[in-house]
Amino acid sequence: MAVEGYINTIGRNHLGIGICDRCKRKFPIDDLYSDRNIPGLKVCLDDVDDFDPWREPARQPEDITLRFPRPDVTLDG
């Protein structure tokens, strides 16, 4: 019978309890993860954000050159 308000830590690697930075609920420390967009936040699985692609570095432009470019002068011969 589980008692309301207590977290069962039996069989866990670490006997620690942490608080989710988003929902402020208590969880075993093994169940809190770094947020993908703000790594300083420790959040539960319900509050983990999807990775925001706008936070990635900008794409570098490609160096595209023609293999046989036309000359700048006319070819009248």
PDB file of N, H, CA, C and O in Angstrom:
ATOM      1  N   MET A   1       0.846  -1.171   0.000  1.00  0.00           N
ATOM      2  CA  MET A   1       0.000   0.000   0.000  1.00  0.00           C
ATOM      3  C   MET A   1       0.893   1.236   0.000  1.00  0.00           C
ATOM      4  O   MET A   1       1.714   1.401   0.902  1.00  0.00           O
ATOM      5  N   ALA A   2       0.750   2.081  -0.969  1.00  0.00           N
ATOM      6  H   ALA A   2       0.083   1.947  -1.702  1.00  0.00           H
ATOM      7  CA  ALA A   2       1.565   3.286  -1.087  1.00  0.00           C
ATOM      8  C   ALA A   2       0.968   4.412  -0.254  1.00  0.00           C
ATOM      9  O   ALA A   2      -0.244   4.622  -0.235  1.00  0.00           O
ATOM     10  N   VAL A   3       1.841   5.122   0.422  1.00  0.00           N
ATOM     11  H   VAL A   3       2.826   4.952   0.406  1.00  0.00           H
ATOM     12  CA  VAL A   3       1.407   6.260   1.221  1.00  0.00           C
ATOM     13  C   VAL A   3       1.504   7.510   0.346  1.00  0.00           C
ATOM     14  O   VAL A   3       2.515   7.731  -0.321  1.00  0.00           O
ATOM     15  N   GLU A   4       0.462   8.312   0.353  1.00  0.00           N
ATOM     16  H   GLU A   4      -0.359   8.133   0.895  1.00  0.00           H
ATOM     17  CA  GLU A   4       0.419   9.521  -0.474  1.00  0.00           C
ATOM     18  C   GLU A   4       1.500  10.503  -0.024  1.00  0.00           C
ATOM     19  O   GLU A   4       1.630  10.778   1.169  1.00  0.00           O
ATOM     20  N   GLY A   5       2.286  11.041  -0.985  1.00  0.00           N
ATOM     21  H   GLY A   5       2.181  10.818  -1.954  1.00  0.00           H
ATOM     22  CA  GLY A   5       3.280  12.054  -0.663  1.00  0.00           C
ATOM     23  C   GLY A   5       4.692  11.498  -0.532  1.00  0.00           C
ATOM     24  O   GLY A   5       5.641  12.279  -0.464  1.00  0.00           O
ATOM     25  N   TYR A   6       4.866  10.180  -0.494  1.00  0.00           N
ATOM     26  H   TYR A   6       4.095   9.546  -0.550  1.00  0.00           H
ATOM     27  CA  TYR A   6       6.188   9.591  -0.372  1.00  0.00           C
ATOM     28  C   TYR A   6       6.586   8.947  -1.689  1.00  0.00           C
ATOM     29  O   TYR A   6       5.751   8.363  -2.381  1.00  0.00           O
ATOM     30  N   ILE A   7       7.861   9.054  -2.033  1.00  0.00           N
ATOM     31  H   ILE A   7       8.539   9.528  -1.471  1.00  0.00           H
ATOM     32  CA  ILE A   7       8.367   8.482  -3.277  1.00  0.00           C
ATOM     33  C   ILE A   7       9.140   7.216  -2.943  1.00  0.00           C
ATOM     34  O   ILE A   7      10.015   7.223  -2.077  1.00  0.00           O
ATOM     35  N   ASN A   8       8.816   6.141  -3.625  1.00  0.00           N
ATOM     36  H   ASN A   8       8.106   6.135  -4.328  1.00  0.00           H
ATOM     37  CA  ASN A   8       9.487   4.872  -3.404  1.00  0.00           C
ATOM     38  C   ASN A   8      10.831   4.895  -4.124  1.00  0.00           C
ATOM     39  O   ASN A   8      10.873   5.005  -5.349  1.00  0.00           O
ATOM     40  N   THR A   9      11.925   4.795  -3.380  1.00  0.00           N
ATOM     41  H   THR A   9      11.891   4.706  -2.384  1.00  0.00           H
ATOM     42  CA  THR A   9      13.269   4.796  -3.978  1.00  0.00           C
ATOM     43  C   THR A   9      13.936   3.439  -3.857  1.00  0.00           C
ATOM     44  O   THR A   9      15.151   3.342  -4.032  1.00  0.00           O
ATOM     45  N   ILE A  10      13.188   2.393  -3.565  1.00  0.00           N
ATOM     46  H   ILE A  10      12.201   2.471  -3.423  1.00  0.00           H
ATOM     47  CA  ILE A  10      13.753   1.054  -3.437  1.00  0.00           C
ATOM     48  C   ILE A  10      14.225   0.580  -4.810  1.00  0.00           C
ATOM     49  O   ILE A  10      13.493   0.683  -5.794  1.00  0.00           O
ATOM     50  N   GLY A  11      15.451   0.059  -4.872  1.00  0.00           N
ATOM     51  H   GLY A  11      16.046  -0.025  -4.073  1.00  0.00           H
ATOM     52  CA  GLY A  11      16.012  -0.456  -6.114  1.00  0.00           C
ATOM     53  C   GLY A  11      16.570   0.611  -7.032  1.00  0.00           C
ATOM     54  O   GLY A  11      16.885   0.308  -8.183  1.00  0.00           O
ATOM     55  N   ARG A  12      16.706   1.834  -6.580  1.00  0.00           N
ATOM     56  H   ARG A  12      16.450   2.080  -5.645  1.00  0.00           H
ATOM     57  CA  ARG A  12      17.257   2.920  -7.387  1.00  0.00           C
ATOM     58  C   ARG A  12      18.770   3.000  -7.203  1.00  0.00           C
ATOM     59  O   ARG A  12      19.302   2.562  -6.184  1.00  0.00           O
ATOM     60  N   ASN A  13      19.457   3.561  -8.193  1.00  0.00           N
ATOM     61  H   ASN A  13      19.025   3.917  -9.021  1.00  0.00           H
ATOM     62  CA  ASN A  13      20.906   3.732  -8.113  1.00  0.00           C
ATOM     63  C   ASN A  13      21.282   4.793  -7.088  1.00  0.00           C
ATOM     64  O   ASN A  13      22.257   4.630  -6.354  1.00  0.00           O
ATOM     65  N   HIS A  14      20.527   5.860  -7.034  1.00  0.00           N
ATOM     66  H   HIS A  14      19.734   5.992  -7.629  1.00  0.00           H
ATOM     67  CA  HIS A  14      20.813   6.958  -6.121  1.00  0.00           C
ATOM     68  C   HIS A  14      19.598   7.212  -5.237  1.00  0.00           C
ATOM     69  O   HIS A  14      18.461   7.202  -5.709  1.00  0.00           O
ATOM     70  N   LEU A  15      19.846   7.437  -3.972  1.00  0.00           N
ATOM     71  H   LEU A  15      20.769   7.445  -3.589  1.00  0.00           H
ATOM     72  CA  LEU A  15      18.747   7.744  -3.057  1.00  0.00           C
ATOM     73  C   LEU A  15      18.626   9.253  -2.950  1.00  0.00           C
ATOM     74  O   LEU A  15      18.991   9.845  -1.934  1.00  0.00           O
ATOM     75  N   GLY A  16      18.120   9.861  -3.988  1.00  0.00           N
ATOM     76  H   GLY A  16      17.824   9.380  -4.813  1.00  0.00           H
ATOM     77  CA  GLY A  16      17.945  11.301  -4.000  1.00  0.00           C
ATOM     78  C   GLY A  16      16.605  11.660  -4.602  1.00  0.00           C
ATOM     79  O   GLY A  16      16.070  10.953  -5.456  1.00  0.00           O
ATOM     80  N   ILE A  17      16.088  12.757  -4.144  1.00  0.00           N
ATOM     81  H   ILE A  17      16.522  13.332  -3.450  1.00  0.00           H
ATOM     82  CA  ILE A  17      14.812  13.245  -4.663  1.00  0.00           C
ATOM     83  C   ILE A  17      15.049  14.636  -5.210  1.00  0.00           C
ATOM     84  O   ILE A  17      15.662  15.474  -4.548  1.00  0.00           O
ATOM     85  N   GLY A  18      14.568  14.885  -6.413  1.00  0.00           N
ATOM     86  H   GLY A  18      14.070  14.204  -6.951  1.00  0.00           H
ATOM     87  CA  GLY A  18      14.709  16.189  -7.042  1.00  0.00           C
ATOM     88  C   GLY A  18      13.342  16.757  -7.376  1.00  0.00           C
ATOM     89  O   GLY A  18      12.335  16.049  -7.359  1.00  0.00           O
ATOM     90  N   ILE A  19      13.324  18.037  -7.677  1.00  0.00           N
ATOM     91  H   ILE A  19      14.142  18.612  -7.690  1.00  0.00           H
ATOM     92  CA  ILE A  19      12.080  18.723  -8.030  1.00  0.00           C
ATOM     93  C   ILE A  19      12.175  19.163  -9.483  1.00  0.00           C
ATOM     94  O   ILE A  19      13.157  19.784  -9.889  1.00  0.00           O
ATOM     95  N   CYS A  20      11.158  18.840 -10.256  1.00  0.00           N
ATOM     96  H   CYS A  20      10.360  18.335  -9.926  1.00  0.00           H
ATOM     97  CA  CYS A  20      11.101  19.245 -11.660  1.00  0.00           C
ATOM     98  C   CYS A  20      11.039  20.769 -11.726  1.00  0.00           C
ATOM     99  O   CYS A  20      10.257  21.398 -11.012  1.00  0.00           O
ATOM    100  N   ASP A  21      11.874  21.361 -12.595  1.00  0.00           N
ATOM    101  H   ASP A  21      12.509  20.851 -13.175  1.00  0.00           H
ATOM    102  CA  ASP A  21      11.917  22.816 -12.702  1.00  0.00           C
ATOM    103  C   ASP A  21      10.700  23.407 -13.400  1.00  0.00           C
ATOM    104  O   ASP A  21      10.501  24.620 -13.344  1.00  0.00           O
ATOM    105  N   ARG A  22       9.889  22.601 -14.045  1.00  0.00           N
ATOM    106  H   ARG A  22      10.050  21.615 -14.090  1.00  0.00           H
ATOM    107  CA  ARG A  22       8.703  23.115 -14.728  1.00  0.00           C
ATOM    108  C   ARG A  22       7.437  22.905 -13.908  1.00  0.00           C
ATOM    109  O   ARG A  22       6.711  23.862 -13.639  1.00  0.00           O
ATOM    110  N   CYS A  23       7.162  21.661 -13.504  1.00  0.00           N
ATOM    111  H   CYS A  23       7.752  20.883 -13.723  1.00  0.00           H
ATOM    112  CA  CYS A  23       5.896  21.381 -12.829  1.00  0.00           C
ATOM    113  C   CYS A  23       6.023  21.398 -11.309  1.00  0.00           C
ATOM    114  O   CYS A  23       5.011  21.336 -10.611  1.00  0.00           O
ATOM    115  N   LYS A  24       7.235  21.479 -10.786  1.00  0.00           N
ATOM    116  H   LYS A  24       8.058  21.529 -11.352  1.00  0.00           H
ATOM    117  CA  LYS A  24       7.502  21.576  -9.335  1.00  0.00           C
ATOM    118  C   LYS A  24       7.026  20.354  -8.551  1.00  0.00           C
ATOM    119  O   LYS A  24       6.718  20.459  -7.364  1.00  0.00           O
ATOM    120  N   ARG A  25       6.965  19.189  -9.215  1.00  0.00           N
ATOM    121  H   ARG A  25       7.215  19.103 -10.179  1.00  0.00           H
ATOM    122  CA  ARG A  25       6.636  17.948  -8.517  1.00  0.00           C
ATOM    123  C   ARG A  25       7.930  17.227  -8.137  1.00  0.00           C
ATOM    124  O   ARG A  25       8.969  17.427  -8.767  1.00  0.00           O
ATOM    125  N   LYS A  26       7.859  16.387  -7.099  1.00  0.00           N
ATOM    126  H   LYS A  26       7.016  16.225  -6.587  1.00  0.00           H
ATOM    127  CA  LYS A  26       9.016  15.619  -6.649  1.00  0.00           C
ATOM    128  C   LYS A  26       9.133  14.333  -7.453  1.00  0.00           C
ATOM    129  O   LYS A  26       8.139  13.670  -7.749  1.00  0.00           O
ATOM    130  N   PHE A  27      10.381  13.992  -7.802  1.00  0.00           N
ATOM    131  H   PHE A  27      11.189  14.530  -7.562  1.00  0.00           H
ATOM    132  CA  PHE A  27      10.682  12.759  -8.523  1.00  0.00           C
ATOM    133  C   PHE A  27      11.988  12.189  -7.985  1.00  0.00           C
ATOM    134  O   PHE A  27      12.798  12.933  -7.432  1.00  0.00           O
ATOM    135  N   PRO A  28      12.211  10.866  -8.138  1.00  0.00           N
ATOM    136  CA  PRO A  28      13.557  10.348  -7.882  1.00  0.00           C
ATOM    137  C   PRO A  28      14.546  11.030  -8.833  1.00  0.00           C
ATOM    138  O   PRO A  28      14.205  11.340  -9.974  1.00  0.00           O
ATOM    139  N   ILE A  29      15.750  11.257  -8.364  1.00  0.00           N
ATOM    140  H   ILE A  29      16.028  11.005  -7.436  1.00  0.00           H
ATOM    141  CA  ILE A  29      16.722  12.021  -9.144  1.00  0.00           C
ATOM    142  C   ILE A  29      17.061  11.337 -10.470  1.00  0.00           C
ATOM    143  O   ILE A  29      17.481  11.998 -11.419  1.00  0.00           O
ATOM    144  N   ASP A  30      16.878  10.010 -10.538  1.00  0.00           N
ATOM    145  H   ASP A  30      16.537   9.473  -9.767  1.00  0.00           H
ATOM    146  CA  ASP A  30      17.132   9.283 -11.789  1.00  0.00           C
ATOM    147  C   ASP A  30      16.077   9.573 -12.855  1.00  0.00           C
ATOM    148  O   ASP A  30      16.320   9.335 -14.038  1.00  0.00           O
ATOM    149  N   ASP A  31      14.914  10.082 -12.459  1.00  0.00           N
ATOM    150  H   ASP A  31      14.716  10.276 -11.498  1.00  0.00           H
ATOM    151  CA  ASP A  31      13.830  10.343 -13.407  1.00  0.00           C
ATOM    152  C   ASP A  31      13.813  11.780 -13.912  1.00  0.00           C
ATOM    153  O   ASP A  31      12.899  12.152 -14.648  1.00  0.00           O
ATOM    154  N   LEU A  32      14.791  12.596 -13.543  1.00  0.00           N
ATOM    155  H   LEU A  32      15.533  12.294 -12.945  1.00  0.00           H
ATOM    156  CA  LEU A  32      14.887  13.973 -14.031  1.00  0.00           C
ATOM    157  C   LEU A  32      15.975  14.048 -15.092  1.00  0.00           C
ATOM    158  O   LEU A  32      17.051  13.471 -14.931  1.00  0.00           O
ATOM    159  N   TYR A  33      15.692  14.759 -16.169  1.00  0.00           N
ATOM    160  H   TYR A  33      14.818  15.228 -16.299  1.00  0.00           H
ATOM    161  CA  TYR A  33      16.591  14.834 -17.319  1.00  0.00           C
ATOM    162  C   TYR A  33      16.889  16.290 -17.650  1.00  0.00           C
ATOM    163  O   TYR A  33      16.109  17.182 -17.318  1.00  0.00           O
ATOM    164  N   SER A  34      18.014  16.524 -18.303  1.00  0.00           N
ATOM    165  H   SER A  34      18.648  15.800 -18.573  1.00  0.00           H
ATOM    166  CA  SER A  34      18.330  17.872 -18.774  1.00  0.00           C
ATOM    167  C   SER A  34      17.395  18.224 -19.921  1.00  0.00           C
ATOM    168  O   SER A  34      17.132  17.394 -20.791  1.00  0.00           O
ATOM    169  N   ASP A  35      16.900  19.436 -19.922  1.00  0.00           N
ATOM    170  H   ASP A  35      17.113  20.111 -19.214  1.00  0.00           H
ATOM    171  CA  ASP A  35      16.027  19.895 -20.997  1.00  0.00           C
ATOM    172  C   ASP A  35      16.841  20.028 -22.277  1.00  0.00           C
ATOM    173  O   ASP A  35      18.017  20.388 -22.221  1.00  0.00           O
ATOM    174  N   ARG A  36      16.238  19.746 -23.429  1.00  0.00           N
ATOM    175  H   ARG A  36      15.282  19.454 -23.475  1.00  0.00           H
ATOM    176  CA  ARG A  36      16.974  19.788 -24.696  1.00  0.00           C
ATOM    177  C   ARG A  36      17.307  21.203 -25.137  1.00  0.00           C
ATOM    178  O   ARG A  36      18.336  21.421 -25.776  1.00  0.00           O
ATOM    179  N   ASN A  37      16.460  22.166 -24.810  1.00  0.00           N
ATOM    180  H   ASN A  37      15.623  21.989 -24.291  1.00  0.00           H
ATOM    181  CA  ASN A  37      16.695  23.543 -25.239  1.00  0.00           C
ATOM    182  C   ASN A  37      17.431  24.358 -24.186  1.00  0.00           C
ATOM    183  O   ASN A  37      18.227  25.229 -24.535  1.00  0.00           O
ATOM    184  N   ILE A  38      17.187  24.101 -22.922  1.00  0.00           N
ATOM    185  H   ILE A  38      16.540  23.393 -22.638  1.00  0.00           H
ATOM    186  CA  ILE A  38      17.851  24.811 -21.823  1.00  0.00           C
ATOM    187  C   ILE A  38      18.475  23.744 -20.928  1.00  0.00           C
ATOM    188  O   ILE A  38      17.813  23.262 -20.009  1.00  0.00           O
ATOM    189  N   PRO A  39      19.745  23.357 -21.172  1.00  0.00           N
ATOM    190  CA  PRO A  39      20.334  22.220 -20.452  1.00  0.00           C
ATOM    191  C   PRO A  39      20.458  22.430 -18.948  1.00  0.00           C
ATOM    192  O   PRO A  39      20.660  21.456 -18.224  1.00  0.00           O
ATOM    193  N   GLY A  40      20.346  23.661 -18.446  1.00  0.00           N
ATOM    194  H   GLY A  40      20.182  24.452 -19.035  1.00  0.00           H
ATOM    195  CA  GLY A  40      20.441  23.899 -17.024  1.00  0.00           C
ATOM    196  C   GLY A  40      19.211  23.464 -16.252  1.00  0.00           C
ATOM    197  O   GLY A  40      19.261  23.352 -15.027  1.00  0.00           O
ATOM    198  N   LEU A  41      18.115  23.217 -16.938  1.00  0.00           N
ATOM    199  H   LEU A  41      18.075  23.308 -17.933  1.00  0.00           H
ATOM    200  CA  LEU A  41      16.875  22.795 -16.273  1.00  0.00           C
ATOM    201  C   LEU A  41      16.843  21.276 -16.157  1.00  0.00           C
ATOM    202  O   LEU A  41      17.205  20.565 -17.094  1.00  0.00           O
ATOM    203  N   LYS A  42      16.411  20.793 -15.014  1.00  0.00           N
ATOM    204  H   LYS A  42      16.117  21.370 -14.252  1.00  0.00           H
ATOM    205  CA  LYS A  42      16.173  19.364 -14.817  1.00  0.00           C
ATOM    206  C   LYS A  42      14.669  19.170 -14.784  1.00  0.00           C
ATOM    207  O   LYS A  42      13.990  19.701 -13.905  1.00  0.00           O
ATOM    208  N   VAL A  43      14.143  18.405 -15.747  1.00  0.00           N
ATOM    209  H   VAL A  43      14.695  17.974 -16.460  1.00  0.00           H
ATOM    210  CA  VAL A  43      12.700  18.259 -15.893  1.00  0.00           C
ATOM    211  C   VAL A  43      12.324  16.788 -15.987  1.00  0.00           C
ATOM    212  O   VAL A  43      13.158  15.936 -16.296  1.00  0.00           O
ATOM    213  N   CYS A  44      11.046  16.502 -15.714  1.00  0.00           N
ATOM    214  H   CYS A  44      10.369  17.194 -15.464  1.00  0.00           H
ATOM    215  CA  CYS A  44      10.532  15.143 -15.829  1.00  0.00           C
ATOM    216  C   CYS A  44      10.201  14.850 -17.297  1.00  0.00           C
ATOM    217  O   CYS A  44      10.258  15.744 -18.141  1.00  0.00           O
ATOM    218  N   LEU A  45       9.857  13.605 -17.590  1.00  0.00           N
ATOM    219  H   LEU A  45       9.810  12.879 -16.904  1.00  0.00           H
ATOM    220  CA  LEU A  45       9.580  13.221 -18.978  1.00  0.00           C
ATOM    221  C   LEU A  45       8.352  13.931 -19.543  1.00  0.00           C
ATOM    222  O   LEU A  45       8.279  14.156 -20.751  1.00  0.00           O
ATOM    223  N   ASP A  46       7.392  14.286 -18.700  1.00  0.00           N
ATOM    224  H   ASP A  46       7.452  14.103 -17.719  1.00  0.00           H
ATOM    225  CA  ASP A  46       6.193  14.977 -19.181  1.00  0.00           C
ATOM    226  C   ASP A  46       6.502  16.397 -19.640  1.00  0.00           C
ATOM    227  O   ASP A  46       5.795  16.939 -20.489  1.00  0.00           O
ATOM    228  N   ASP A  47       7.549  17.002 -19.089  1.00  0.00           N
ATOM    229  H   ASP A  47       8.124  16.561 -18.399  1.00  0.00           H
ATOM    230  CA  ASP A  47       7.853  18.406 -19.370  1.00  0.00           C
ATOM    231  C   ASP A  47       9.060  18.615 -20.276  1.00  0.00           C
ATOM    232  O   ASP A  47       9.457  19.759 -20.498  1.00  0.00           O
ATOM    233  N   VAL A  48       9.654  17.558 -20.805  1.00  0.00           N
ATOM    234  H   VAL A  48       9.332  16.629 -20.625  1.00  0.00           H
ATOM    235  CA  VAL A  48      10.803  17.710 -21.700  1.00  0.00           C
ATOM    236  C   VAL A  48      10.324  18.299 -23.019  1.00  0.00           C
ATOM    237  O   VAL A  48       9.374  17.793 -23.616  1.00  0.00           O
ATOM    238  N   ASP A  49      10.976  19.368 -23.477  1.00  0.00           N
ATOM    239  H   ASP A  49      11.747  19.779 -22.992  1.00  0.00           H
ATOM    240  CA  ASP A  49      10.612  20.000 -24.741  1.00  0.00           C
ATOM    241  C   ASP A  49      11.213  19.241 -25.911  1.00  0.00           C
ATOM    242  O   ASP A  49      12.220  18.546 -25.771  1.00  0.00           O
ATOM    243  N   ASP A  50      10.577  19.387 -27.069  1.00  0.00           N
ATOM    244  H   ASP A  50       9.759  19.951 -27.183  1.00  0.00           H
ATOM    245  CA  ASP A  50      11.194  18.910 -28.300  1.00  0.00           C
ATOM    246  C   ASP A  50      12.356  19.829 -28.633  1.00  0.00           C
ATOM    247  O   ASP A  50      12.353  21.002 -28.259  1.00  0.00           O
ATOM    248  N   PHE A  51      13.347  19.302 -29.333  1.00  0.00           N
ATOM    249  H   PHE A  51      13.350  18.349 -29.637  1.00  0.00           H
ATOM    250  CA  PHE A  51      14.510  20.105 -29.679  1.00  0.00           C
ATOM    251  C   PHE A  51      14.108  21.189 -30.666  1.00  0.00           C
ATOM    252  O   PHE A  51      13.459  20.901 -31.672  1.00  0.00           O
ATOM    253  N   ASP A  52      14.482  22.418 -30.394  1.00  0.00           N
ATOM    254  H   ASP A  52      15.010  22.651 -29.577  1.00  0.00           H
ATOM    255  CA  ASP A  52      14.139  23.553 -31.236  1.00  0.00           C
ATOM    256  C   ASP A  52      15.205  23.712 -32.325  1.00  0.00           C
ATOM    257  O   ASP A  52      16.347  24.045 -32.008  1.00  0.00           O
ATOM    258  N   PRO A  53      14.866  23.482 -33.601  1.00  0.00           N
ATOM    259  CA  PRO A  53      15.885  23.559 -34.658  1.00  0.00           C
ATOM    260  C   PRO A  53      16.414  24.966 -34.876  1.00  0.00           C
ATOM    261  O   PRO A  53      17.481  25.126 -35.470  1.00  0.00           O
ATOM    262  N   TRP A  54      15.704  25.996 -34.416  1.00  0.00           N
ATOM    263  H   TRP A  54      14.838  25.867 -33.933  1.00  0.00           H
ATOM    264  CA  TRP A  54      16.192  27.367 -34.586  1.00  0.00           C
ATOM    265  C   TRP A  54      17.373  27.662 -33.674  1.00  0.00           C
ATOM    266  O   TRP A  54      18.046  28.677 -33.855  1.00  0.00           O
ATOM    267  N   ARG A  55      17.639  26.808 -32.707  1.00  0.00           N
ATOM    268  H   ARG A  55      17.093  25.984 -32.560  1.00  0.00           H
ATOM    269  CA  ARG A  55      18.775  27.003 -31.809  1.00  0.00           C
ATOM    270  C   ARG A  55      20.063  26.423 -32.383  1.00  0.00           C
ATOM    271  O   ARG A  55      21.139  26.659 -31.834  1.00  0.00           O
ATOM    272  N   GLU A  56      19.973  25.672 -33.471  1.00  0.00           N
ATOM    273  H   GLU A  56      19.099  25.480 -33.916  1.00  0.00           H
ATOM    274  CA  GLU A  56      21.172  25.123 -34.103  1.00  0.00           C
ATOM    275  C   GLU A  56      21.941  26.240 -34.796  1.00  0.00           C
ATOM    276  O   GLU A  56      21.354  27.261 -35.154  1.00  0.00           O
ATOM    277  N   PRO A  57      23.252  26.062 -34.990  1.00  0.00           N
ATOM    278  CA  PRO A  57      24.002  27.077 -35.731  1.00  0.00           C
ATOM    279  C   PRO A  57      23.512  27.156 -37.179  1.00  0.00           C
ATOM    280  O   PRO A  57      22.994  26.181 -37.723  1.00  0.00           O
ATOM    281  N   ALA A  58      23.680  28.316 -37.786  1.00  0.00           N
ATOM    282  H   ALA A  58      24.100  29.108 -37.343  1.00  0.00           H
ATOM    283  CA  ALA A  58      23.208  28.528 -39.157  1.00  0.00           C
ATOM    284  C   ALA A  58      23.995  27.647 -40.127  1.00  0.00           C
ATOM    285  O   ALA A  58      25.170  27.350 -39.910  1.00  0.00           O
ATOM    286  N   ARG A  59      23.328  27.242 -41.186  1.00  0.00           N
ATOM    287  H   ARG A  59      22.374  27.483 -41.363  1.00  0.00           H
ATOM    288  CA  ARG A  59      23.998  26.440 -42.205  1.00  0.00           C
ATOM    289  C   ARG A  59      25.011  27.298 -42.942  1.00  0.00           C
ATOM    290  O   ARG A  59      24.769  28.476 -43.203  1.00  0.00           O
ATOM    291  N   GLN A  60      26.137  26.704 -43.272  1.00  0.00           N
ATOM    292  H   GLN A  60      26.334  25.747 -43.060  1.00  0.00           H
ATOM    293  CA  GLN A  60      27.168  27.404 -44.021  1.00  0.00           C
ATOM    294  C   GLN A  60      26.827  27.333 -45.515  1.00  0.00           C
ATOM    295  O   GLN A  60      26.379  26.293 -45.998  1.00  0.00           O
ATOM    296  N   PRO A  61      27.036  28.430 -46.243  1.00  0.00           N
ATOM    297  CA  PRO A  61      26.724  28.391 -47.680  1.00  0.00           C
ATOM    298  C   PRO A  61      27.671  27.449 -48.413  1.00  0.00           C
ATOM    299  O   PRO A  61      28.829  27.272 -48.035  1.00  0.00           O
ATOM    300  N   GLU A  62      27.143  26.860 -49.458  1.00  0.00           N
ATOM    301  H   GLU A  62      26.202  27.003 -49.764  1.00  0.00           H
ATOM    302  CA  GLU A  62      27.944  25.924 -50.247  1.00  0.00           C
ATOM    303  C   GLU A  62      28.784  26.689 -51.263  1.00  0.00           C
ATOM    304  O   GLU A  62      28.370  27.731 -51.770  1.00  0.00           O
ATOM    305  N   ASP A  63      29.947  26.169 -51.547  1.00  0.00           N
ATOM    306  H   ASP A  63      30.284  25.322 -51.136  1.00  0.00           H
ATOM    307  CA  ASP A  63      30.823  26.760 -52.555  1.00  0.00           C
ATOM    308  C   ASP A  63      30.542  26.047 -53.881  1.00  0.00           C
ATOM    309  O   ASP A  63      31.097  24.985 -54.166  1.00  0.00           O
ATOM    310  N   ILE A  64      29.677  26.653 -54.671  1.00  0.00           N
ATOM    311  H   ILE A  64      29.227  27.516 -54.439  1.00  0.00           H
ATOM    312  CA  ILE A  64      29.279  26.044 -55.941  1.00  0.00           C
ATOM    313  C   ILE A  64      29.963  26.809 -57.069  1.00  0.00           C
ATOM    314  O   ILE A  64      29.754  28.013 -57.221  1.00  0.00           O
ATOM    315  N   THR A  65      30.773  26.120 -57.854  1.00  0.00           N
ATOM    316  H   THR A  65      30.943  25.143 -57.731  1.00  0.00           H
ATOM    317  CA  THR A  65      31.432  26.735 -59.020  1.00  0.00           C
ATOM    318  C   THR A  65      31.103  25.908 -60.257  1.00  0.00           C
ATOM    319  O   THR A  65      30.880  24.700 -60.173  1.00  0.00           O
ATOM    320  N   LEU A  66      31.077  26.572 -61.394  1.00  0.00           N
ATOM    321  H   LEU A  66      31.258  27.553 -61.462  1.00  0.00           H
ATOM    322  CA  LEU A  66      30.807  25.883 -62.652  1.00  0.00           C
ATOM    323  C   LEU A  66      32.065  25.191 -63.139  1.00  0.00           C
ATOM    324  O   LEU A  66      33.173  25.691 -62.945  1.00  0.00           O
ATOM    325  N   ARG A  67      31.892  24.041 -63.770  1.00  0.00           N
ATOM    326  H   ARG A  67      30.992  23.635 -63.928  1.00  0.00           H
ATOM    327  CA  ARG A  67      33.053  23.306 -64.255  1.00  0.00           C
ATOM    328  C   ARG A  67      33.639  23.942 -65.512  1.00  0.00           C
ATOM    329  O   ARG A  67      34.861  24.028 -65.640  1.00  0.00           O
ATOM    330  N   PHE A  68      32.798  24.390 -66.439  1.00  0.00           N
ATOM    331  H   PHE A  68      31.806  24.321 -66.335  1.00  0.00           H
ATOM    332  CA  PHE A  68      33.264  24.994 -67.687  1.00  0.00           C
ATOM    333  C   PHE A  68      32.535  26.315 -67.881  1.00  0.00           C
ATOM    334  O   PHE A  68      31.564  26.363 -68.636  1.00  0.00           O
ATOM    335  N   PRO A  69      32.963  27.379 -67.232  1.00  0.00           N
ATOM    336  CA  PRO A  69      32.242  28.638 -67.378  1.00  0.00           C
ATOM    337  C   PRO A  69      32.518  29.285 -68.732  1.00  0.00           C
ATOM    338  O   PRO A  69      33.566  29.060 -69.339  1.00  0.00           O
ATOM    339  N   ARG A  70      31.570  30.087 -69.195  1.00  0.00           N
ATOM    340  H   ARG A  70      30.719  30.270 -68.703  1.00  0.00           H
ATOM    341  CA  ARG A  70      31.774  30.813 -70.454  1.00  0.00           C
ATOM    342  C   ARG A  70      32.777  31.942 -70.247  1.00  0.00           C
ATOM    343  O   ARG A  70      32.818  32.540 -69.172  1.00  0.00           O
ATOM    344  N   PRO A  71      33.574  32.238 -71.248  1.00  0.00           N
ATOM    345  CA  PRO A  71      34.497  33.363 -71.100  1.00  0.00           C
ATOM    346  C   PRO A  71      33.724  34.690 -71.151  1.00  0.00           C
ATOM    347  O   PRO A  71      32.617  34.743 -71.688  1.00  0.00           O
ATOM    348  N   ASP A  72      34.306  35.755 -70.593  1.00  0.00           N
ATOM    349  H   ASP A  72      35.205  35.712 -70.157  1.00  0.00           H
ATOM    350  CA  ASP A  72      33.673  37.062 -70.557  1.00  0.00           C
ATOM    351  C   ASP A  72      33.787  37.780 -71.896  1.00  0.00           C
ATOM    352  O   ASP A  72      33.092  38.776 -72.097  1.00  0.00           O
ATOM    353  N   VAL A  73      34.621  37.329 -72.812  1.00  0.00           N
ATOM    354  H   VAL A  73      35.186  36.520 -72.648  1.00  0.00           H
ATOM    355  CA  VAL A  73      34.797  37.965 -74.116  1.00  0.00           C
ATOM    356  C   VAL A  73      33.963  37.217 -75.150  1.00  0.00           C
ATOM    357  O   VAL A  73      33.628  36.047 -74.963  1.00  0.00           O
ATOM    358  N   THR A  74      33.635  37.900 -76.237  1.00  0.00           N
ATOM    359  H   THR A  74      33.908  38.850 -76.389  1.00  0.00           H
ATOM    360  CA  THR A  74      32.863  37.234 -77.299  1.00  0.00           C
ATOM    361  C   THR A  74      33.732  36.268 -78.073  1.00  0.00           C
ATOM    362  O   THR A  74      34.953  36.410 -78.125  1.00  0.00           O
ATOM    363  N   LEU A  75      33.103  35.307 -78.660  1.00  0.00           N
ATOM    364  H   LEU A  75      32.111  35.191 -78.619  1.00  0.00           H
ATOM    365  CA  LEU A  75      33.852  34.282 -79.404  1.00  0.00           C
ATOM    366  C   LEU A  75      33.748  34.489 -80.916  1.00  0.00           C
ATOM    367  O   LEU A  75      33.793  33.529 -81.686  1.00  0.00           O
ATOM    368  N   ASP A  76      33.609  35.745 -81.332  1.00  0.00           N
ATOM    369  H   ASP A  76      33.572  36.524 -80.707  1.00  0.00           H
ATOM    370  CA  ASP A  76      33.560  36.022 -82.756  1.00  0.00           C
ATOM    371  C   ASP A  76      34.927  35.757 -83.370  1.00  0.00           C
ATOM    372  O   ASP A  76      35.941  36.241 -82.865  1.00  0.00           O
ATOM    373  N   GLY A  77      34.957  35.054 -84.369  1.00  0.00           N
ATOM    374  H   GLY A  77      34.133  34.661 -84.779  1.00  0.00           H
ATOM    375  CA  GLY A  77      36.252  34.680 -84.820  1.00  0.00           C
ATOM    376  C   GLY A  77      36.629  35.044 -86.138  1.00  0.00           C
ATOM    377  O   GLY A  77      37.742  34.739 -86.568  1.00  0.00           O
TER     378      GLY A  77
END
